[in-house]
């Protein structure tokens, strides 16, 4: 798992803030999804071609860095400890254990320890986000009903 320090320092925040608009502008002006993005290395003017998907991921990382937040990148096939998974969900470890026991998130046991596949955790997060959106939409619809103003 690649991890940026828990909080980027001021120099890193400024570098992210500086780079972000230029990268976003380039992506907005060049819509070809399968075309690699050229990057020039300043020191020797060497051109690198990066996959567009990697540059789009970089935009997400830079956005968090510019806001002063640390970033973790976890491969989809990675297995996480229950503490790592709880941290990614921003919940307590006991709450995560409850989700595992309720079969909301797939896991496997290695000896006495539980391991959570990152892909399973991300799928749970997608489902949970969808449930939240549906609940918010339902509340919004209820507030629009006549007589509830």
C-alpha positions as CSV (number, residue, x, y, z in Angstrom):
1,X,0.0,0.0,0.0
2,X,1.4,3.4,-1.0
3,X,0.8,6.0,1.7
4,X,1.5,9.7,1.7
5,X,2.3,11.1,5.1
6,X,-0.7,11.6,7.2
7,X,-0.7,15.3,6.4
8,X,1.2,16.9,3.5
9,X,3.5,19.8,4.5
10,X,3.0,23.3,3.3
11,X,5.4,22.9,0.4
12,X,3.5,19.8,-0.8
13,X,0.2,21.6,-0.5
14,X,1.4,24.5,-2.5
15,X,2.9,22.2,-5.2
16,X,-0.4,20.3,-5.5
17,X,-2.4,23.6,-5.6
18,X,-0.1,24.8,-8.4
19,X,-0.2,21.6,-10.5
20,X,-3.9,20.8,-10.2
21,X,-5.4,23.6,-12.4
22,X,-2.9,22.9,-15.2
23,X,-3.5,19.2,-15.2
24,X,-7.3,19.7,-15.0
25,X,-7.2,22.1,-17.9
26,X,-5.1,19.7,-20.0
27,X,-7.6,16.9,-19.4
28,X,-10.6,19.2,-20.2
29,X,-9.0,20.2,-23.5
30,X,-8.0,16.7,-24.5
31,X,-11.0,14.3,-24.2
32,X,-9.4,11.3,-25.9
33,X,-9.8,8.7,-23.1
34,X,-7.4,6.2,-24.6
35,X,-4.6,8.6,-25.6
36,X,-1.6,8.7,-23.3
37,X,-0.9,12.1,-21.6
38,X,2.6,13.5,-22.4
39,X,4.6,14.8,-19.4
40,X,7.9,16.6,-19.9
41,X,10.7,16.0,-17.3
42,X,12.0,19.5,-16.5
43,X,15.6,18.6,-15.9
44,X,16.3,17.0,-19.3
45,X,13.2,17.7,-21.4
46,X,12.5,14.0,-21.7
47,X,8.9,13.2,-22.6
48,X,7.0,10.5,-20.7
49,X,3.7,9.1,-21.8
50,X,1.3,8.3,-18.9
51,X,-1.9,6.5,-19.2
52,X,-4.8,8.9,-18.9
53,X,-6.4,6.8,-16.1
54,X,-3.2,7.3,-14.1
55,X,-3.3,11.1,-14.6
56,X,-7.0,11.1,-13.6
57,X,-6.0,9.3,-10.4
58,X,-3.3,11.8,-9.9
59,X,-5.9,14.6,-10.0
60,X,-7.7,12.9,-7.2
61,X,-4.5,12.6,-5.1
62,X,-3.6,16.2,-5.8
63,X,-7.0,17.4,-4.9
64,X,-6.7,15.8,-1.4
65,X,-3.1,17.1,-1.0
66,X,-4.1,20.6,-1.9
67,X,-6.8,20.4,0.8
68,X,-4.1,19.3,3.3
69,X,-5.3,15.7,3.5
70,X,-3.1,12.6,3.4
71,X,-3.7,10.0,0.8
72,X,-3.5,6.2,0.6
73,X,-3.5,4.2,-2.6
74,X,-4.5,0.6,-2.2
75,X,-4.5,-2.0,-5.0
76,X,-7.9,-3.6,-5.5
77,X,-6.4,-7.1,-4.8
78,X,-4.8,-6.0,-1.5
79,X,-5.9,-7.5,1.8
80,X,-6.4,-5.2,4.7
81,X,-6.3,-5.7,8.4
82,X,-9.6,-4.9,10.2
83,X,-8.0,-1.8,11.6
84,X,-6.9,-0.6,8.1
85,X,-10.4,-1.3,6.7
86,X,-12.1,0.5,9.7
87,X,-9.8,3.5,9.1
88,X,-10.8,3.6,5.4
89,X,-14.5,3.6,6.4
90,X,-13.8,6.0,9.2
91,X,-15.6,3.8,11.7
92,X,-14.4,2.0,14.8
93,X,-12.9,-1.5,14.5
94,X,-15.7,-3.1,16.6
95,X,-18.2,-1.5,14.1
96,X,-16.3,-3.0,11.2
97,X,-16.3,-6.4,12.9
98,X,-20.1,-6.1,13.1
99,X,-20.3,-5.4,9.4
100,X,-18.1,-8.4,8.7
101,X,-20.2,-10.7,10.9
102,X,-23.4,-9.4,9.3
103,X,-21.8,-10.4,6.0
104,X,-22.0,-6.8,4.7
105,X,-18.4,-7.1,3.7
106,X,-16.5,-10.2,2.5
107,X,-13.5,-11.3,4.4
108,X,-11.4,-14.3,5.1
109,X,-9.6,-15.6,8.1
110,X,-5.9,-16.2,8.3
111,X,-5.4,-18.1,11.5
112,X,-7.4,-16.1,14.0
113,X,-7.1,-12.8,12.1
114,X,-9.6,-11.4,9.6
115,X,-8.5,-10.0,6.3
116,X,-10.6,-7.8,4.1
117,X,-10.1,-7.5,0.4
118,X,-9.9,-3.9,-0.7
119,X,-12.2,-4.7,-3.6
120,X,-14.9,-6.0,-1.2
121,X,-14.5,-2.9,1.0
122,X,-14.9,-0.6,-2.0
123,X,-18.0,-2.5,-3.1
124,X,-19.5,-2.0,0.4
125,X,-18.6,1.7,0.2
126,X,-20.4,2.0,-3.2
127,X,-23.5,0.2,-1.9
128,X,-23.5,2.3,1.3
129,X,-23.2,5.6,-0.7
130,X,-26.1,4.4,-2.9
131,X,-28.2,3.7,0.2
132,X,-27.4,7.1,1.6
133,X,-28.3,8.9,-1.7
134,X,-31.6,7.0,-1.9
135,X,-32.5,7.9,1.7
136,X,-31.6,11.6,1.1
137,X,-33.8,11.5,-2.1
138,X,-36.6,10.0,-0.1
139,X,-36.4,12.7,2.6
140,X,-36.2,15.4,0.0
141,X,-39.3,14.0,-1.7
142,X,-41.2,13.8,1.6
143,X,-40.3,17.5,2.3
144,X,-41.8,18.5,-1.1
145,X,-45.2,16.9,-0.3
146,X,-48.0,19.4,0.1
147,X,-48.5,20.7,3.6
148,X,-45.0,20.0,4.8
149,X,-43.5,23.5,4.1
